Amino acid sequence: MASTQQIFPRFFPNLAFQKLIVTIAFPAMLTNIATALFGLADIWMIGRMGNPNMQGGVEIGARLLTTLCVIFNFLRSGTTALTAQAAGQKTTPETPPQSLTETPWQEDELGHPCRKTPNYQTERTLVRAVALAISIGAFLLILKPVLLSCGLYLLDASGAVATQAQYYVARRYWVIPLILTNSVLSAWLIGIRRMRAVLIMEISSNFLHIALDWIGVIILGQGVRAVANASVISEIFSTAFLLVMISRHIAFSQLPSLFKQTSTWHKQTILDLFRLNRDLFIRTILLMSAITLFTRMSVQQGIVILAANAILNQLFTLSVLILDGYESAAQILCGEAVGMNDKGYFFKITQNLMIQSLSVALVMALFYTFRSPFLMQTFTTDHRVIDIATKNAFWLSLLPILGVSSFVMDGVFVGAGWSRAMMFSMAGASFLFTLSLTVMHGFGNYGLWLAYSLFYLFRSGLQLGLLPFLAKRQFT
């Protein structure tokens, strides 16, 4: 069995691996941040109308659609992992091509032989992922009346706000199949290390979105309709952009024949695909339930504590968006290692991911430690909220350090295809989180944040504990 010493023999970075990780993780970070920041455009633009019903309607509608899409985020993670594994199968260190100068071979950043164009396994992965995304999207369109009414009810929308939310969602809902398809198209590009293309797409799409928002809302005064139309057009643009990027790596003329081939729809391959997505789906539900429980416990402590916790949570979310770049890198590189069946490469990648991500987490912790009072004042002018948020700001410094291992391990587990173990580790962490909340209920907001911090520690501990056993089974 691989021990912890074998996994991390020397806690010193390898410069070649560190450079490789940066080339993948940094664009992923920028993509995450760009998406989050530009996502505020709708709310800001509609706020210029001075109509709280419109603003509330857009907020509720956007939250409903975001929740719906986050539930199916497993499509993105699963596609990235399977694509990286397929790319890793292109060759192995033991059986390299005769000459790397012969087409279609070249060397990657670490000197490993790799194809200049994806092999048919990556193309088959794309065909299956797109087919699944479109199927789920079509199913959601059929359920549109039920999901809209239930969603608005659960979000407690009523009156004029509900009317505006329904109008907003009704327009945007029709492109849900495109949203899911864009998710797997971008995931496929990430899986073959084309992060820059995805970053360019996100920035271009969001700038187009903002421009359309500005024209429709500020200049033409069309309100909710303009905001919804801007979202629809930007999604269509994203699809076209991604297809152009993908066409640079595969020939679309081959896809119909691949779609018809029985090998693309091999029974075991399809079962593995659904098994992976099922486990990731359950894991997402468990994670969202834990976050929802944290929010619910904050609500029960009053509006001031709720507002303070919301500020802290938003700042922690920024940390997550940055550190999630390492999750993306882990999905790709560990997936390739599994595809190559290269145990040494797998552990070296994992080691260097942990080193770099922990270093970034420490920098973020120091930043929050010294700048938290200023940050709290930029979010609110209410002195009661500022006081409570500042008193609890040390949790903001602690959480990135406690959570960084879980983010990296999520990527490692997804990339390696260990979705069942990932699901069970999340279930165990969720159970321990609920137990911690029960035990610390009498400690107020301090107990809530302590339990929330332990949740990330539980996730890290369970996954790190499982890693040696899973690696032994994978690389036998």
C-alpha positions in Angstrom: 0.0 0.0 0.0 1.3 3.5 -0.9 2.1 5.4 2.3 1.9 9.1 2.9 5.7 9.2 2.7 5.5 7.6 -0.7 2.9 10.1 -1.9 4.9 13.1 -0.6 8.5 11.8 -0.5 10.0 15.3 -0.4 8.0 18.4 0.2 9.9 20.4 -2.4 8.4 21.7 -5.7 9.6 20.5 -9.1 9.9 23.6 -11.2 8.8 21.9 -14.4 5.6 20.6 -12.7 5.0 23.9 -11.0 5.2 25.7 -14.4 2.8 23.2 -15.9 0.3 23.6 -13.1 0.4 27.4 -13.4 -0.3 27.2 -17.2 -3.5 25.3 -16.4 -4.6 26.7 -13.0 -4.1 30.4 -13.7 -6.4 30.6 -16.7 -8.9 28.6 -14.7 -8.8 31.1 -11.9 -9.2 34.0 -14.3 -12.2 32.3 -15.9 -13.9 31.7 -12.6 -13.4 35.2 -11.4 -14.5 36.7 -14.7 -17.6 34.7 -14.7 -18.4 35.7 -11.1 -17.7 39.4 -11.6 -19.5 39.8 -14.9 -22.4 37.8 -13.5 -23.1 40.9 -11.4 -23.8 42.9 -14.6 -27.5 42.0 -14.8 -28.2 43.1 -11.2 -26.2 46.3 -11.5 -27.8 47.3 -14.9 -31.4 46.6 -13.9 -30.7 48.5 -10.6 -30.2 51.7 -12.8 -34.0 51.5 -13.6 -34.8 52.3 -10.0 -37.5 49.6 -9.9 -37.1 47.2 -7.0 -39.6 44.8 -8.4 -37.5 44.4 -11.6 -34.3 44.1 -9.6 -35.9 41.5 -7.3 -37.3 39.6 -10.2 -34.0 39.4 -12.0 -32.2 38.3 -8.7 -34.7 35.5 -8.1 -34.8 34.4 -11.7 -31.1 34.3 -12.0 -30.8 32.4 -8.7 -33.3 29.8 -9.9 -31.5 29.2 -13.2 -28.1 29.2 -11.5 -29.3 26.6 -9.0 -30.7 24.5 -11.8 -27.4 24.6 -13.7 -25.2 24.0 -10.7 -27.1 20.8 -10.0 -26.0 19.6 -13.4 -22.4 20.8 -12.9 -21.4 17.2 -12.9 -21.5 17.3 -16.7 -18.5 19.7 -16.7 -16.4 17.8 -14.1 -17.2 14.5 -15.6 -16.4 15.6 -19.2 -13.1 17.1 -18.1 -12.0 14.0 -16.3 -13.0 11.6 -19.1 -11.4 13.7 -21.7 -8.2 14.0 -19.8 -8.1 10.2 -19.2 -8.7 9.6 -22.9 -5.9 12.1 -23.8 -3.7 10.2 -21.4 -4.3 7.0 -23.2 -2.7 8.4 -26.4 0.6 6.7 -25.4 2.5 5.5 -22.3 6.0 6.2 -21.1 6.9 2.5 -21.8 5.7 2.5 -25.4 6.5 5.9 -27.0 6.4 6.5 -30.7 9.5 5.8 -32.7 10.1 9.5 -33.3 8.5 12.5 -31.8 9.2 14.4 -35.0 6.8 12.2 -36.9 3.3 13.4 -37.1 1.0 13.3 -35.2 3.4 13.3 -32.1 5.0 16.1 -30.2 6.3 16.7 -26.6 4.4 18.3 -23.9 5.8 20.6 -21.2 7.4 17.7 -19.3 8.7 15.9 -22.3 6.0 13.3 -22.4 5.0 12.2 -25.9 1.5 13.5 -26.9 -0.6 13.8 -30.0 -0.8 17.0 -32.0 -4.5 16.3 -32.5 -6.8 14.4 -30.1 -7.3 10.7 -30.7 -10.7 9.2 -31.4 -11.2 8.4 -27.7 -11.3 12.1 -26.9 -13.7 12.7 -29.8 -16.0 9.9 -28.7 -16.0 11.4 -25.2 -17.1 14.7 -26.8 -19.9 13.0 -28.7 -21.2 11.2 -25.6 -21.0 14.3 -23.4 -22.8 16.6 -25.9 -25.5 13.9 -26.4 -26.1 13.7 -22.7 -26.2 17.5 -22.2 -28.7 17.9 -25.0 -30.8 15.1 -23.7 -30.9 16.6 -20.1 -31.6 20.0 -21.6 -34.5 18.7 -23.6 -35.9 16.9 -20.5 -35.7 20.2 -18.5 -37.6 22.0 -21.3 -40.4 19.4 -21.0 -40.5 20.0 -17.2 -40.4 23.8 -17.7 -43.9 24.6 -16.3 -43.4 22.4 -13.2 -39.9 23.6 -12.4 -40.8 27.3 -12.9 -43.8 27.1 -10.5 -42.0 25.0 -7.9 -38.8 27.2 -8.1 -40.6 30.5 -7.7 -42.6 29.0 -4.8 -39.5 27.7 -3.0 -37.9 31.1 -3.4 -40.9 32.7 -1.9 -41.6 35.0 -4.9 -44.9 36.7 -5.0 -46.7 39.7 -6.5 -44.9 42.0 -9.0 -41.5 40.4 -8.1 -42.8 37.0 -9.1 -44.2 38.4 -12.4 -40.8 39.9 -13.3 -39.0 36.8 -12.3 -41.3 34.6 -14.4 -40.9 36.9 -17.4 -37.1 36.8 -17.0 -36.8 33.0 -16.6 -39.4 32.3 -19.3 -37.0 33.9 -21.9 -33.8 32.5 -20.6 -35.1 29.0 -19.9 -35.2 28.1 -23.6 -31.4 28.2 -23.9 -30.8 25.7 -21.0 -29.8 23.0 -23.5 -27.2 25.5 -24.9 -26.0 26.3 -21.4 -25.5 22.6 -20.6 -23.9 22.0 -24.0 -21.5 25.0 -23.5 -20.6 23.5 -20.2 -19.4 20.2 -21.8 -17.8 21.9 -24.8 -15.7 24.1 -22.5 -15.0 21.1 -20.3 -13.7 19.1 -23.3 -11.3 22.0 -24.2 -10.1 22.1 -20.6 -9.6 18.3 -20.7 -7.2 18.7 -23.7 -5.4 21.7 -21.9 -7.0 24.4 -24.0 -7.7 26.7 -21.0 -6.8 29.8 -22.8 -9.5 29.3 -25.4 -12.1 28.9 -22.6 -10.9 32.0 -20.9 -11.1 34.0 -24.1 -14.6 32.7 -24.6 -15.8 33.6 -21.1 -14.4 37.2 -21.3 -15.7 37.8 -24.9 -19.1 36.4 -24.0 -19.4 38.5 -20.9 -18.2 41.7 -22.5 -20.9 41.1 -25.2 -23.4 40.5 -22.4 -22.5 43.8 -20.7 -22.7 45.7 -23.9 -26.1 44.3 -24.7 -27.3 45.0 -21.2 -26.1 48.6 -21.5 -27.8 49.2 -24.8 -31.1 47.5 -23.8 -31.4 48.7 -20.2 -29.6 52.1 -20.0 -30.2 53.4 -23.6 -33.4 51.7 -24.7 -35.0 51.3 -21.2 -36.3 47.8 -22.0 -35.7 46.5 -18.4 -36.0 42.8 -17.7 -36.6 41.9 -21.4 -33.2 43.4 -22.3 -31.4 41.7 -19.5 -32.9 38.3 -20.5 -32.2 38.8 -24.2 -28.6 39.7 -23.5 -28.1 36.4 -21.6 -29.7 34.5 -24.5 -27.6 36.1 -27.1 -24.4 35.7 -25.1 -25.1 32.0 -24.7 -25.6 31.6 -28.5 -22.3 33.5 -29.0 -20.5 31.2 -26.6 -21.7 28.1 -28.4 -20.5 29.4 -31.7 -17.2 30.5 -30.3 -16.6 27.1 -28.6 -17.5 25.2 -31.8 -14.9 27.3 -33.7 -12.3 26.5 -31.1 -13.0 22.8 -31.1 -12.9 22.7 -34.9 -9.2 23.6 -34.7 -8.6 20.3 -32.9 -11.0 17.8 -34.5 -12.7 17.5 -37.9 -16.5 17.9 -37.5 -17.0 15.7 -40.6 -15.8 12.7 -38.5 -18.4 13.3 -35.7 -21.5 11.8 -37.6 -19.6 8.6 -38.3 -18.4 8.4 -34.7 -21.9 9.0 -33.5 -23.1 6.0 -35.5 -20.3 3.7 -34.4 -21.3 1.0 -31.9 -17.9 1.5 -30.1 -18.9 5.0 -29.2 -21.9 3.6 -27.3 -20.3 0.6 -25.9 -22.4 -0.7 -23.0 -19.6 -0.6 -20.3 -18.5 2.9 -21.4 -22.1 4.3 -21.1 -22.5 2.6 -17.7 -19.2 4.2 -16.5 -20.4 7.5 -17.8 -23.7 7.4 -16.0 -22.0 6.0 -12.9 -19.5 8.9 -12.8 -22.2 11.5 -13.4 -24.6 9.9 -10.8 -21.9 10.0 -8.1 -21.0 13.6 -8.9 -24.6 14.6 -9.0 -25.2 13.2 -5.5 -22.0 14.8 -4.3 -23.2 18.2 -5.6 -26.5 17.8 -3.8 -24.8 17.0 -0.5 -22.5 20.1 -0.9 -25.3 22.4 -1.7 -27.3 21.0 1.2 -24.5 21.8 3.6 -24.1 25.4 2.3 -27.9 25.8 2.5 -27.9 24.6 6.1 -25.2 27.1 7.0 -27.3 29.9 5.4 -30.4 28.7 7.3 -28.6 28.7 10.6 -27.4 32.2 9.9 -30.9 33.4 9.2 -32.1 32.0 12.6 -29.6 34.3 14.3 -31.1 37.5 13.1 -30.7 40.0 10.2 -27.4 41.6 11.5 -25.5 38.3 11.9 -27.0 37.1 8.6 -25.7 40.2 6.8 -22.2 39.8 8.5 -22.0 36.1 7.6 -23.1 36.9 4.0 -20.1 39.3 3.6 -17.7 36.8 5.1 -19.1 34.1 2.8 -18.8 36.2 -0.3 -15.2 36.9 0.5 -14.6 33.2 1.1 -16.3 32.4 -2.2 -13.7 34.6 -3.9 -11.0 32.4 -2.3 -12.8 29.3 -3.6 -13.0 30.7 -7.1 -9.2 31.2 -7.1 -8.3 27.9 -5.4 -10.7 26.0 -7.7 -8.1 26.7 -10.4 -6.1 23.9 -8.8 -9.1 21.6 -8.9 -9.2 22.1 -12.6 -5.5 21.4 -13.0 -5.8 18.3 -10.8 -8.7 17.0 -13.0 -6.7 17.4 -16.1 -3.3 16.2 -15.0 -4.4 13.4 -12.7 -6.8 12.2 -15.4 -3.9 12.1 -17.9 -1.8 10.2 -15.4 -4.5 7.6 -14.9 -4.9 7.4 -18.7 -1.2 6.7 -19.1 -1.3 4.4 -16.0 1.8 6.3 -14.7 1.8 6.1 -10.9 5.0 8.2 -10.5 3.6 11.0 -12.6 0.3 10.9 -10.7 2.0 11.3 -7.3 4.4 14.0 -8.5 1.5 16.0 -9.9 -0.5 15.6 -6.6 2.5 16.6 -4.6 3.2 19.7 -6.6 -0.5 20.7 -6.7 -0.6 20.5 -2.9 2.6 22.7 -2.5 1.5 25.4 -4.9 -2.2 25.6 -3.8 -1.2 25.7 -0.1 1.2 28.5 -0.8 -1.5 30.5 -2.5 -4.0 29.7 0.3 -1.4 31.1 2.9 -1.0 34.3 0.9 -4.8 34.7 0.8 -5.0 34.0 4.6 -2.4 36.7 5.2 -4.2 39.2 3.0 -7.5 38.6 4.8 -5.8 38.9 8.2 -4.4 42.3 7.5 -7.1 43.8 5.2 -10.3 42.4 6.7 -11.4 45.6 8.5 -11.1 47.6 5.3 -12.9 44.9 3.3 -15.8 44.9 5.7 -16.3 48.6 5.4 -16.5 48.4 1.6 -19.4 46.0 1.8 -21.7 47.9 4.2 -22.1 51.1 6.1 -24.0 49.5 9.0 -21.6 49.6 12.0 -23.3 46.7 13.7 -22.7 44.5 10.7 -19.1 45.7 10.3 -18.4 45.0 14.0 -19.7 41.4 13.9 -18.0 40.7 10.5 -14.7 42.1 11.8 -14.9 40.0 15.0 -15.4 36.8 12.9 -12.9 37.7 10.2 -10.3 35.2 11.5 -12.5 32.5 10.1 -11.9 34.1 6.7 -8.2 33.7 7.2 -8.5 30.1 8.4 -10.9 28.7 5.8 -8.7 28.9 2.7 -6.0 26.9 4.6 -8.4 24.3 5.9 -10.3 24.0 2.6 -7.4 24.0 0.0 -6.7 20.3 0.4 -10.3 19.4 -0.3 -10.4 21.5 -3.4 -7.3 19.8 -4.8 -8.5 16.4 -3.7 -11.8 17.0 -5.5 -9.9 17.5 -8.7 -7.6 14.5 -8.1 -10.6 12.2 -7.3 -12.6 13.4 -10.3 -9.7 13.2 -12.7 -8.9 9.7 -11.5 -12.5 8.6 -11.8 -12.9 7.9 -8.1 -16.4 9.4 -8.1 -17.9 6.8 -5.7 -15.2 7.5 -3.1 -15.6 11.2 -3.6 -19.4 10.9 -3.0 -19.0 8.9 0.2 -16.3 11.2 1.5 -18.7 14.1 1.0 -21.5 12.2 2.7 -19.3 11.5 5.6 -18.2 15.1 5.9 -21.8 16.3 5.6 -22.8 13.9 8.4 -20.0 15.1 10.6 -20.9 18.8 9.8 -24.5 18.2 10.8 -23.3 16.5 14.0 -20.9 19.4 14.7 -23.8 21.9 14.3 -25.9 20.0 16.8 -23.1 19.9 19.4 -22.1 23.5 18.9 -25.6 24.9 18.6 -25.3 26.7 22.0 -22.2 28.6 20.9 -24.0 30.9 18.5 -22.3 32.3 15.5 -18.9 31.2 16.8 -20.1 27.6 16.9 -21.6 27.9 13.4 -18.3 29.1 11.8 -16.4 26.4 13.8 -18.7 23.7 12.4 -18.4 25.2 8.9 -14.6 25.2 9.2 -14.6 21.6 10.4 -16.7 20.6 7.4 -13.8 21.5 5.1 -11.3 19.9 7.4 -13.5 16.7 7.4 -13.6 16.7 3.6 -9.8 17.1 3.4 -9.1 14.4 6.0 -11.4 11.8 4.5 -10.1 12.2 1.0 -6.4 12.3 2.0 -7.1 9.2 4.1 -8.6 7.3 1.1 -6.0 8.4 -1.4 -3.3 5.7 -0.6 -5.9 2.9 -0.8 -7.4 4.2 -4.1 -4.0 4.7 -5.6 -2.9 1.2 -4.8 -6.1 -0.2 -6.4 -5.8 2.1 -9.5 -2.1 1.5 -10.3 -1.8 -2.3 -9.7 
